[in-house]
Amino acid sequence: MPMLVNDGATDRVILPEEQRRHLQTALESIADRPRKVLLVPPDITRKHSQAGPLTAMAYELLGPDVQVNVMPAIGTHFAMTDDEIAAMFGDTIPRDRFLDHDWRDGVESVGVIPSALVAGWSAGLVDYDIEVSVDRELIHGGYDLILSLGQIVPHEVVGMANYSKNIIVGLGGADLINRSHYVGSVHGAERTMGRIDTPVRRILNYALHEFLGTLPIWFVFTVVELDTGTGTLNMRGIYIGDDDETFASGARLSQQVNLNLLGQPLHKVVAYLEADEFKSTWLGNKAVYRSRMAIADGGELLVLAPGLREFGEDRTIDALLRKHGYPGTPETIALVAQDEDLGNCLGAAAHMIHGSSEGRFSITYCPGEAMSREEIESVGYRYADLGEMLERYPPDQLDEGFNIMPDGEEIYFISNPALGLWALQSDFPG
């Protein structure tokens, strides 16, 4: 079926009433009186995607005669708490309509991507089969419609977030998550982020089309831009459809509004991580990989992280990160061959690569009281006192982008690294 909604431009602001009208039009076109619907939004870590209000709208539009469940695409993240659900989705959807995804024990295999395809897409960097598993609810839930809702934005593993990733990874199992993330990391973040066609995108799209092609899956994509002048979030695009072109249309707009391209490398970047959104370096290292392309050799990244309390959002991953830290690509590849536990958890290895500066610049973390200097320094980062750094760099008093501090120091401030990608114009010619 052709794209149902194609509304977006760099200067467009799509207001809630327009979003509702688009959703209603799409729902009337997709399904004739569905009886059972699964909504698949992202979790609290993508609170700014506008998927929360859109999910609530979809629930209301479907009406009381339709059984609607909501399964946030948490991937390897923690299940959402009641407070997080209320903060993101409001109080329209009853709490018992929310289902938790379990990426280790709640999935079922639907097929295997052969190693020959994986080797071809990765230019021979890896050569292994990938088992594709997804949440059993997708397969056995008896849904007339599965509606995935979320934001397209630059992403370190797949290039541009969402589409097949929201289903195959967000509701996926360990083998696919681990092995696909490792493909992305060894391919290189600089060759991946902000690109539409990448090795991991090919893996995920193949899995979606080949193994889940008979399921009634549709997508609602948003493109959201932070207005650096007012600090407001503007929805620049909304795209609804079930095919590659629907995603590509939104991704092209995201490239226009979510890529922050600079003429010269940055010598000092200060990034702020909201406490209720970033509780781990597993998530907080967006500050690292979303800015690393723009930071000069010998530069510094200072991360203000008041909510930080751990490294990984999974006991196994957290233990591996505490054991090995963030050593960079060559060392991590060697450790994968030496440490059986790490070799069996390639997602952690991928994260170790993404969270490194590869020795080009320093990374200083400023956590709250939940993490110590010793913990931060044990994984290879520098430590600075959060109170002192908040006093020196108060987030609510800094402009997005370039700032001159009272003592003459020039910094580049990023209020939320999850909202974009910072790179040099030379990285994206044309």
N, C-alpha and C positions, 0 to 999 in steps of 0.2 A: 504494500500500500504506500502511496506517496506521503511525503511529509505533511502532517496535519496542521502544524503551526510553525511558521517561519517568521519570527518577529524579532529583529535586532539591528542595532546600529551603534556606532561609537558615541553618539550624542543622544541616544534614546533613553528615556526613563519610563519603565513599565510599572505602572502603579498597581496596587493590590486589586482594584476593581477590574483592571484589564487582565491581570493574571487569572482571576477567577473566571472571566469570560472565556479566555483561551482554554482553561481546563475544562470548562463545561462543553465547549465546542468539541474538544478532542474526545472526551468521554462519550458523548453522544455518537461520535463517528466510529469509535473503537469497538464498543460492545453493545449489543442489543439486550438491555435488561440483565446485566450480569447478576449472578446469585451470590458469588463468593469472590472477593478481591483481596489480593495481598499488596500492600504499599511498602516499597523498599526505599526509604530515605537514608541519608548518611546519619552518623551519630553526632554527639555534641562537639566532637573535634572539628566538625564543619558547620558550626552554628551559623556562620555568616553566609552560608550558601543560599539562604531564603527557602530551603527545603522544608523547614519546620512549618511555617505558615502555609506553604503549598500543600503539604501533607494534610494539615487540618482542613484546608479548603476541599481537597479531594474527598476526604471522609464525609464532609457535610454534603457535597454535591451528589455522592453516591446514594445517600439517603438511608433511612432506617430499615428498609426492606432488603438491603444488601448486607451480607455478613462480611465485615471488613477487618482484616488483621494488619498489623504493622510490624515489620521486622527490620529494625535498623541494620544497615550494612556495616557492621562493626569490624569485620575482618578479624585481626588479632587483638583488637582493643578490648578494654573492659566492657561488660554489659552496662547499659545506661542505668543510672540510679533513678529513683522516683523524682528527685529534685531536678536532675538533668532533663528528664522527659518533660516535666512541667515547664522548664525554662525554654526548651526548644519548640515544643509542640502545643503549649498552652493546655487548657483543660477541656477542650472540645471532645477529644477521643478518650473513652474510658480506659483506665489503666490496664484492665484485663484483656484489652485488644492488642497489647504489645507483647511480642514474642522475642526471646533471646536467641541469637545465633551462637552456636558452639563450634568453633573451627576445628577442634580436635576430635570431639566425640559425637557431634550432631550431624555428621555429613555422610553422604553415600556416593560411591564412585559412579560416574556416568560415562567414562571413557578414558583413553590414553592418547596423548599426542606423541607420535613416534619421534625418536631421537633424530632421524634424518631431517625432519622438518625443523626441529629446534636448532640443529647444527646449521642448517641453511639460513635461517632467519638471523642467527647470531654470528654469522660469518665464521663459524668454526670455533668460537670462544668457549662454547660448552657443547657437550654431546651426550644427552641423556633423555630418556623418556620422561614425560610429565603426566602423572595421573591427575585427572580432573574430577574433583568431588565437590558437591554443593549441598547445601542444607536440605535435609529430607523433606522439609516443609514445601520446598519448591516442587519436588517431584510427586509427593504423595498428598499434597494439601487439597487437591481437587479444585484449583482456582480457575475461574473463567477469565480472569485478567490479573496479570502481575505488572504493577506500575512502579517503575524505578524513577525516583525523583532526586535530582542533585545538580551540583555545580560543575561546570567545566572550568578547569584552572590548570596552569602548568604543574607538572608532577615529576618527581625525581625518578620513578621506576618506569612508568608507562609513557611519559612524555606529556600527555594531557589527561587529566583525571576524568573519571566517569565512563559511561557507556558500558561496555563489557566488563570493565573493572569493577563496577558497583555490584554486579551479580557474581562474576566468577571469582573475584577476590573478596569482596565485601561479604558474600554469603558462601565463601569457598572453604576448601580444606587445606591441610598443612602442606601436602606435597606440591600442589600448584602454587600456593602462596610462597613457599620457600624457594622453589626452583625458578619461578618466574622473576622473583625479586633479585635473585642472584644473577640471572641473565642481564637484568637492567644495570646492576652495579658494575659488572665486569665490562659491559658495553661502554659504560662511562656516563656519569650524570651530565657532563657538559655536552655530550652528543645526544642526550635523551630529552632533557627538560625543555618544554616549550615546543616540541616537535609532535606532529600528528601521526606520522608513520614511523614506528620504532619496532625493534624486535619483540618487545613485550606486548605491544599493541597487537601485533600479528598473532602472537600466542593466544591472547585473551579473546580476540575476535574469532579465531578458529574454534576455540572451545565453545563459545556462545553459539555459533552457527552450526557446528558439527554435532554437538551433543545436547543442546537445549533448543534446537530450532523448532521443535513441535510445541513448545510452551508459549502461551499467549503473553509474551513479554513486550511491553512498550516503555518508552523513555520520555521523561520530562527533563530537559536540560535547561539550566539557568547559566547566564553569564553575568557576574556581579563585579562592579568596580568600586573601589574606595575613592570617594571625592576627597583629595588631600587638603582642599581648602576648608571644607566644612566638617570632615570626619564622618560623613554619612555614607551609607552603602547604597549604590544605585543599581537596580537591575537593568542591564543594557540589552539583554536578549533572553528570549524563551523559545525553545524549539521542542516540538513534540513529534515523535515518529518511532519507527521500529527498525531503522536501517542505518548503514554506515554513513550515508550522506547527511542524515539528520544530525548525527554527531559531528561530522566534519564541518558543517555549516556553523554550528556553535563554537567549535574549536577555532575556526578562523577568526571569529569575532573575539574570542578570548585572547588570541595572539595579539590582537590590536589593543585591547584594553588592560590586559594583565601582565604584559611584558614591559618592565621598566628598564629601558635601554639608555645607557650612559655613554658619554663620549670618552671619559677617562676612568681608570681604575680608582676605587675608593680606598683610602688609607685607614679609616676607622669607621666601623659600622656599629651602631648600638641598636639592638633588637629587643623588643619587649614582648614577653609571653604572658598573656592573661592567665591569672591563677586558676580560674575555673575551667579553662580549656586545655592548658598544657601542664600536666602533672608528671611527665616523664621525658627523658631525653629521646625516647622512641618517637614522641611527637614533637618535642621542643626543638629537635635538631633540624626542623624546617628552617630555623634561623641560620643554620650552617649551609645546607645545600640549596636553599632558595637564594642565598646571597653570594655564594662562593665564586660564581662566575664574574662577579663585579669587584671582588676584593683584590687589591694589589698584592704582589709578592712582598712579604715582609710586613703586611698590614695586620690589623687587629679586628676581631669580632668580639664584642662584649654583649653577653646575653643576660638580660634582667629576667629572672625566672622565679617569682615569688611563690608559685604553686608547686615547684619541683619536689618530688618525694621519692623518685626511683628512676632507674634506667629503662628497664623493659616492662611492658604491661602484661607480662607472663612470667611465671617463676623460672621456667627453663631459660628463656631469653635473658631475663634480668641477671641470672647467674653467669651466663656466658659473657655478657657485657662487663660484668664486674671482674671476670677472670681475665679477659683479653683487652678490654678497653677499645679505643678507636685508633688502630695503628696505621691505617691507610691500605691502599690496594695490594701492593706486592706482599706485604706482611700478612694480610688477611688471607690471600690466596694460599700462601704457604701454611698458615694455621689450619685452613680447611683440610689440607692433606694430612696434617699431623694429629689433629684433635677429632676423634670420632664423633663426639657429641656436637661439635660445631659443624662437622660435615653432614650431620643428620638434621641440622637446623640452619639451612642456608639463608633463611630470612634474616637471622641474626648476623650472619656474615655480611650480607648485603648492607644491613644497617651500619655495621662497623665501617664499611667503606664510605657510605653516604655521610656519616657523621665526622669524617676526617677532613682536614684541610690539605691532606697529602703533603704536609710539611711546608706549605706555601705561606700560611699566615697563622697567627696565634688565635686560639679560641679560649675566651675567659667566661666562665659561668658564675652567675651570682644567684645562688639558690636561697630560699627561705630557711627557716629553722629545721625543716624536715630532712635536709641533707647537709652533711658536714664537709669541711674543707678536705678532709682525708678522702672521702668518697669521690669528690670531684677530681682531685688530683690523681687518684688511683687509676682512672680511665684515660689519663693523658691530657686533661684540660687544665687550664689555669683557674684559680679561684680568686674572687674578690668579694668583699663584704657587701651584701645587698643594700643595707641601710645607707652606707656611704655612697654607693653608686646611684641609688635613687635620689639622694640629696644632690649629687653632682649632675645627674641626668634625669630630672623629673619628667616622666613620660607625658603628663598632662600639660606640660609647659613647652614641649618641643614641637617643632614643625615636622611634618612628614617630609623626609628628604634632608637637604643640607641645613645645618645649623652652625652658627659660630657661638661658642660658649664664652662666658664673661672673661675668661683668661686668654681668649684668642684661639683656643683649640677648635678645629673644624671637625665635625662629625656628620655622619649620614644616619638618620634615624628611621627605623622601620617599626611601625606600631603593631603590625601583625604580619609575620612572614608567611602565613598560610594563604594570604590573599593575592600573591603574585610571584613573580620571578624577576630578580634583579641581575642584569647582565650588561655586557658592553655591546654597543651598536655593531661592532665588528663580528660579534658572535652570530648575528642574525642579519647578514647583508641582504638588502633588497626586501 
